[in-house]
Amino acid sequence: MEENLESKLFNKKENGWKNVDNTQKEKIFNFSKNYMEFLNKAKTEREFITEAIKMARENGYKDILEFQKLQPGDKVYFINREKSMYLAIIGTENIENGLHIIGSHVDSPRLDLKPNPLYEDTGIAYLKTHYYGGIKKYQWTTIPLSIHGVIVKPNGEKVVVNIGEDENDPIFTITDLLPHLAQEQMEKKLKNGIEGEDLNVLIGSIPYQDENAKEKVKLNILNILNQKYGIVEADFQSSELEIIPAFRARSLGFDSGMVAAYGQDDKVCAYTSLAAMMTLENVKNTAICILSDKEEIGSMGNTGMESHMFDFFISEILNKLEVNKPNLLDRVFCFSKMLSSDVDAGFDPIYASVSDKLNAGFLGKGISLNKYTGSRGKSGASDANAEYVAWVRNILEKNNIKYQIAELGKVDIGGGGTIAYILANKGADVIDCGVPVLSMHAPYEVTSKFDIYSAFETYKAFWNE
């Protein structure tokens, strides 16, 4: 009797693999295989959007600018400067009753090249960087690095760069001090062990055969780049070149139950929401998928969620449905529902002291909901209403999707945020809903394949509600 009462009343977080049969396990593993293959082609925000466009067009989506009018069932997207993307399926319900939105971001912590990055010092050539987003700087030394991005010449010609990923490519690295000479460095605080200005990428050592040249190694590097890409040193000034880990996404563990990869914050949620949207055909409420940029540095700029580009996309939908009128955009947002699909901090037993076990997200226990993020006294948080949390719980429970409701660490330990507050400020009901991650913001992050598939199922159920 007591055991039955406990089973009835207690909220138990059980390992999701416990009730997975072989058929379901195969489905989970196949989905994760496709995810890893996608990640290996889409390691930067530009690359992610390029691959997302391909996927969308293969599934019947068209650029909204190709439409004169829209009607229920139409599948549309809009590309914002090749770094963010918004997709929609027009629903049968009156759009004045609100949208069902899932929003992720496709940028990840990294190193960006400075505008004038190339220099030579004592016969070695380097590229200077400026780190992007919250990183532990020491993690970026002595690992294989690749260079991704674009160089745009003054005449408008765009050169796409991707070097260090192919096995036949050279890789790059950032050196560190040998322990024999690191006594002073080892006495520093961890955050100061490697200074930001010392994150310089080692790129070459062979001098150009010209006795009159003062910086022979630098000249040799520029000559190689000129022959390969047709650029000169000044062209770095109009480039967006990112230094990222050259690691490939791989299955992790003897049981292959996890994924190790760079950039899973937040590409794991971006991919699962995009993949879920590709399964939709007919929806009641107009379904919106956001793939945003610049979240890691505050969502500012015209490709971040703080810009009006998303409002423009929704306004275009209203215009082409021929229903637009004054204040309708505001009304639509005020009646919308959103999942801010960003990752959660996974509980790590090695660092258990920073987490509250009762309110932590665990790997392998399903999708993680964060009612609020922020820091200390919920500063900067979007705090979801109880009614909306219950509405989301109902979707998950009736679709038999495992979930856990968590916080981002102990009170006063730290904190963080997502794009949730931006849509909440427009009036939408929003809750954070993503995959727990170990080693978040590190060059190699870890997720559970069970949680990845749970995210896919969650986003699909939300849109089909």
C-alpha positions in Angstrom: 0.0 0.0 0.0 2.8 2.5 0.9 4.7 1.7 -2.2 1.6 2.3 -4.4 1.1 5.6 -2.6 4.7 6.6 -3.1 4.5 5.7 -6.8 1.3 7.8 -7.0 2.5 10.9 -5.2 6.3 11.2 -5.7 7.9 13.0 -8.6 10.6 10.6 -9.6 13.3 11.4 -12.2 14.0 8.0 -13.8 16.7 7.3 -16.4 14.9 7.5 -19.8 16.8 4.5 -21.2 15.1 2.2 -18.6 12.0 1.6 -20.7 13.5 1.9 -24.2 13.2 -1.3 -26.3 15.5 -2.2 -29.2 13.2 -0.7 -31.8 13.1 2.6 -30.0 16.8 2.5 -29.3 17.5 2.0 -33.0 15.3 5.0 -33.8 17.1 7.2 -31.2 20.5 6.1 -32.5 19.6 6.7 -36.2 18.3 10.2 -35.3 21.5 11.0 -33.5 23.6 9.7 -36.4 21.9 12.2 -38.7 22.4 14.9 -36.1 26.1 14.3 -35.9 26.4 14.2 -39.7 24.6 17.6 -39.8 26.9 19.0 -37.1 30.0 18.1 -39.0 28.8 20.1 -41.9 27.3 23.0 -39.9 29.8 24.1 -37.2 29.2 27.8 -37.6 26.1 29.9 -37.8 26.6 30.6 -41.5 27.1 26.9 -42.2 24.1 25.9 -40.2 21.9 28.3 -42.1 23.2 27.0 -45.4 22.4 23.4 -44.4 19.0 24.5 -43.0 18.0 26.1 -46.3 18.9 22.8 -48.1 16.8 20.8 -45.7 13.9 23.3 -45.9 13.7 23.4 -49.7 13.9 19.6 -49.9 10.8 19.5 -47.7 8.8 22.0 -49.7 9.6 25.3 -48.1 10.1 28.4 -50.2 11.4 31.9 -49.5 8.5 34.1 -48.3 9.6 36.7 -50.9 8.5 34.2 -53.6 4.9 34.4 -52.5 2.3 37.0 -53.4 -0.3 35.5 -51.1 -0.3 32.9 -48.3 -2.9 30.3 -47.3 -3.1 27.5 -44.7 -0.5 24.8 -45.4 2.0 27.1 -47.1 5.6 26.5 -45.9 7.9 29.6 -46.0 11.2 30.9 -44.7 13.2 34.1 -44.6 17.0 34.3 -44.5 18.5 37.2 -42.5 22.0 38.0 -43.8 23.0 34.3 -44.1 23.3 34.0 -40.3 19.8 33.6 -39.0 16.6 32.1 -40.4 12.9 32.1 -39.6 10.5 29.3 -40.9 6.7 29.0 -40.8 3.9 26.7 -41.7 0.6 28.6 -42.0 -2.1 27.1 -39.8 -5.8 26.8 -40.2 -6.6 28.8 -37.0 -7.1 32.5 -37.2 -3.6 33.9 -36.8 -5.0 36.6 -34.5 -5.2 33.8 -31.9 -1.4 33.6 -31.8 1.6 31.6 -33.1 3.3 28.5 -31.7 7.0 29.5 -31.7 10.1 27.5 -31.1 13.3 29.6 -30.9 16.9 28.4 -30.9 20.3 30.0 -31.6 22.9 28.7 -34.0 25.9 30.7 -32.9 28.4 29.2 -30.4 31.3 30.3 -28.3 34.5 30.6 -30.4 37.4 32.8 -31.4 37.0 35.4 -34.0 39.9 36.9 -36.0 40.7 40.5 -35.3 40.3 42.9 -38.2 44.1 43.0 -38.6 45.1 39.6 -37.4 48.3 38.5 -39.2 51.7 39.0 -37.7 55.2 37.4 -37.5 57.3 37.1 -34.4 60.8 35.5 -34.4 60.2 33.5 -37.5 56.7 32.2 -36.6 53.4 33.5 -38.1 50.2 34.0 -36.0 46.6 35.2 -36.3 45.3 37.4 -33.5 41.9 36.6 -32.1 39.1 38.1 -30.0 37.0 35.5 -28.2 33.3 35.4 -28.7 30.9 34.5 -25.9 31.7 33.0 -22.5 34.7 30.7 -22.7 37.3 29.3 -20.4 40.3 30.6 -22.3 42.7 27.8 -21.1 40.5 25.2 -22.8 41.3 26.6 -26.2 45.1 26.0 -26.1 46.9 22.9 -27.5 43.8 21.5 -29.4 43.4 21.2 -33.2 41.7 24.2 -34.6 40.1 25.0 -38.0 39.2 28.3 -39.7 35.7 28.9 -41.1 34.0 31.9 -42.5 33.9 34.4 -45.3 36.2 37.1 -46.8 34.4 39.8 -48.8 36.5 41.9 -51.2 35.7 45.5 -51.9 34.2 44.6 -55.2 31.6 42.3 -53.4 33.3 39.0 -54.3 32.8 36.6 -51.4 35.3 33.9 -50.6 34.2 31.0 -48.4 36.8 29.6 -46.1 36.8 26.2 -44.5 40.2 24.8 -43.7 41.2 22.2 -41.1 38.2 19.9 -41.2 39.3 17.6 -44.1 41.9 15.0 -43.1 44.1 16.3 -45.9 43.9 19.9 -44.6 46.5 21.3 -42.2 45.2 22.3 -38.7 46.1 25.1 -36.4 46.6 25.5 -32.7 47.3 27.8 -29.8 50.4 27.0 -27.8 50.7 26.9 -24.0 53.7 27.1 -21.7 55.5 23.9 -20.7 55.0 23.0 -17.0 58.8 23.2 -16.5 58.6 26.9 -17.0 55.1 27.6 -15.8 55.7 28.2 -12.1 54.4 31.8 -12.3 51.5 30.9 -14.6 50.4 28.1 -12.2 50.2 30.6 -9.4 47.6 32.7 -11.2 43.9 32.4 -10.9 42.5 29.9 -13.4 40.7 32.6 -15.4 44.0 34.5 -15.8 46.2 31.5 -16.7 45.7 32.3 -20.3 45.1 36.0 -21.2 42.8 36.9 -24.0 45.5 38.7 -25.9 47.6 35.5 -25.9 45.0 33.4 -27.8 47.1 33.7 -30.9 46.8 31.0 -33.5 49.9 29.4 -34.8 49.7 29.3 -38.6 53.2 29.0 -40.2 57.0 28.8 -40.0 58.5 28.6 -43.5 60.0 31.8 -44.8 59.5 33.1 -48.4 62.6 33.0 -50.4 63.2 36.7 -50.8 66.3 38.2 -49.1 64.8 41.7 -49.3 61.6 40.8 -47.4 61.6 41.8 -43.7 58.8 39.4 -42.6 59.5 36.4 -44.7 57.1 33.9 -42.9 54.3 36.4 -43.0 54.9 37.0 -46.7 54.9 33.3 -47.4 51.5 32.9 -45.6 50.1 35.8 -47.6 51.4 34.4 -50.8 49.7 31.0 -50.0 46.4 32.8 -49.2 46.7 34.9 -52.4 47.2 31.9 -54.6 44.4 29.9 -52.9 41.8 32.7 -52.3 43.0 35.7 -54.4 43.1 37.9 -51.3 45.6 40.4 -49.9 46.2 41.3 -46.3 43.8 44.3 -46.3 40.9 41.8 -47.2 41.0 40.5 -43.6 39.4 43.8 -42.6 36.1 42.8 -44.4 36.0 39.2 -43.3 34.2 37.1 -40.7 36.6 34.3 -39.9 36.1 32.0 -36.9 38.5 29.8 -35.2 36.8 26.6 -33.9 37.8 23.2 -32.8 38.6 20.7 -35.6 37.0 17.9 -33.6 34.3 15.9 -35.4 31.0 15.0 -33.7 31.3 11.4 -32.3 29.4 8.9 -30.3 30.7 8.9 -26.7 31.0 6.0 -24.2 31.3 2.2 -24.5 27.6 2.1 -25.0 27.6 5.0 -27.5 24.8 6.6 -25.6 26.1 10.1 -25.7 27.3 12.6 -28.3 30.5 14.6 -28.0 30.8 17.6 -30.3 31.6 21.3 -30.6 28.8 23.8 -30.6 25.9 21.7 -29.2 25.0 24.9 -27.3 22.7 25.5 -29.1 22.8 23.6 -32.3 21.4 20.5 -30.6 18.1 22.4 -30.0 18.3 24.1 -33.4 18.7 20.9 -35.2 16.0 19.0 -33.3 13.5 21.9 -33.7 14.4 22.2 -37.4 14.0 18.4 -37.9 10.7 18.4 -36.0 9.4 21.2 -38.3 10.2 19.1 -41.4 7.7 16.5 -40.2 4.8 18.9 -40.1 2.2 19.1 -42.8 -1.0 20.5 -41.4 -1.1 22.5 -38.2 -3.8 24.3 -36.3 -1.8 27.3 -35.1 0.8 28.8 -37.4 4.1 27.2 -36.5 7.2 29.3 -36.3 10.8 28.1 -36.1 13.5 30.6 -35.2 17.2 30.0 -35.8 18.8 33.1 -34.4 22.3 34.5 -34.2 24.3 36.5 -31.6 22.7 34.9 -28.5 26.0 34.2 -26.9 26.8 37.9 -26.8 23.4 39.3 -25.9 21.3 38.8 -29.0 22.2 42.3 -30.2 22.8 43.4 -33.9 20.6 42.9 -36.9 21.0 39.1 -36.9 20.2 38.8 -33.2 16.7 38.4 -31.7 16.8 42.0 -30.3 16.5 43.3 -33.9 13.2 43.9 -35.7 14.0 41.3 -38.4 11.7 38.7 -36.8 8.9 41.3 -36.6 9.4 42.0 -40.3 9.0 38.2 -41.0 5.8 38.0 -39.1 4.5 41.2 -40.6 5.2 39.8 -44.1 3.1 36.7 -43.1 0.2 39.0 -42.0 0.5 41.1 -45.2 0.5 38.0 -47.5 -2.5 36.5 -45.6 -4.1 39.9 -46.4 -5.2 40.3 -42.8 -2.8 42.9 -41.5 -4.2 46.0 -39.7 -2.9 48.4 -37.1 -1.7 46.8 -33.9 -2.3 43.2 -35.2 1.4 42.3 -34.9 1.3 43.2 -31.2 -2.0 41.2 -30.8 -0.5 38.1 -32.5 2.5 38.2 -30.2 0.4 38.7 -27.0 -1.5 35.5 -27.8 1.4 33.4 -28.9 3.1 30.5 -27.1 6.8 29.8 -27.3 9.4 27.3 -26.3 12.8 28.9 -26.0 14.7 25.9 -27.1 18.1 26.5 -25.5 20.3 24.0 -23.7 20.4 23.5 -19.9 23.4 22.7 -17.7 23.5 19.0 -17.2 24.2 17.8 -13.6 27.9 16.7 -13.4 28.6 14.5 -10.3 32.2 15.6 -10.4 31.1 19.2 -9.8 28.0 18.4 -7.8 28.6 21.3 -5.4 27.3 24.0 -7.8 24.0 22.3 -8.4 20.8 21.6 -6.4 20.1 18.0 -7.1 16.4 18.4 -6.6 16.3 21.1 -9.3 19.0 20.0 -11.8 18.7 18.7 -15.3 20.2 15.2 -15.6 21.6 13.5 -18.8 19.3 10.7 -20.0 16.2 11.8 -18.1 14.5 13.7 -20.9 14.0 17.3 -22.0 14.8 19.9 -19.4 12.4 22.8 -18.7 13.6 26.0 -17.0 10.8 28.1 -15.6 13.3 30.9 -15.2 17.0 31.5 -15.7 18.7 34.8 -14.7 21.1 35.1 -11.8 20.9 35.6 -8.0 17.4 37.0 -7.4 16.2 35.9 -10.9 17.8 39.0 -12.3 17.2 39.2 -16.1 14.9 36.2 -16.0 11.7 35.5 -18.0 9.7 33.7 -15.4 7.0 31.5 -16.9 3.5 31.6 -15.5 2.2 28.6 -13.7 -0.7 28.3 -16.1 1.7 28.1 -19.0 4.0 25.6 -17.3 0.9 23.4 -16.7 -0.1 23.7 -20.4 3.3 22.5 -21.5 3.4 19.7 -19.0 0.1 18.5 -20.3 1.5 18.2 -23.8 4.5 16.2 -22.6 2.5 13.9 -20.4 -0.2 13.0 -22.9 2.5 12.3 -25.5 4.5 10.2 -22.9 7.6 12.4 -23.3 10.0 12.3 -20.4 10.8 15.7 -19.0 12.4 17.4 -16.0 12.0 20.9 -14.6 15.3 22.4 -13.5 17.3 25.5 -12.6 20.7 26.6 -13.8 22.7 25.8 -10.7 22.4 26.8 -7.1 21.1 30.2 -6.0 23.9 32.8 -6.0 26.4 30.5 -7.7 26.0 32.0 -11.2 23.3 32.2 -13.8 22.6 32.6 -17.5 19.9 33.5 -20.0 18.4 32.7 -23.4 16.2 34.5 -25.9 13.1 33.7 -23.8 12.8 37.2 -22.4 12.8 38.9 -25.8 9.6 37.1 -26.9 8.2 37.4 -23.4 8.7 41.2 -23.7 6.5 41.1 -26.8 3.7 39.5 -24.7 4.1 35.8 -25.6 4.0 32.9 -23.0 7.5 31.5 -22.9 9.4 28.8 -21.1 13.0 27.5 -21.7 13.0 23.9 -23.0 16.2 22.2 -24.1 18.7 19.5 -23.8 21.0 19.1 -20.7 24.7 19.5 -21.6 27.9 18.6 -19.9 31.0 20.9 -20.4 28.8 23.6 -21.8 30.7 26.3 -23.7 33.8 24.0 -23.9 35.4 23.1 -27.2 33.8 19.6 -26.8 30.4 19.4 -25.2 28.4 16.2 -24.2 24.7 15.3 -24.6 22.6 12.2 -24.2 21.1 10.6 -27.3 18.0 9.9 -25.3 17.6 13.6 -24.5 18.3 14.6 -28.1 15.4 12.5 -29.3 13.2 13.7 -26.5 13.8 17.2 -27.7 12.7 16.2 -31.2 9.5 14.6 -29.9 8.8 17.6 -27.6 9.0 20.2 -30.4 7.0 18.1 -32.7 4.2 17.6 -30.1 4.2 21.3 -29.3 3.6 22.3 -32.9 1.0 19.6 -33.4 -1.0 20.7 -30.3 
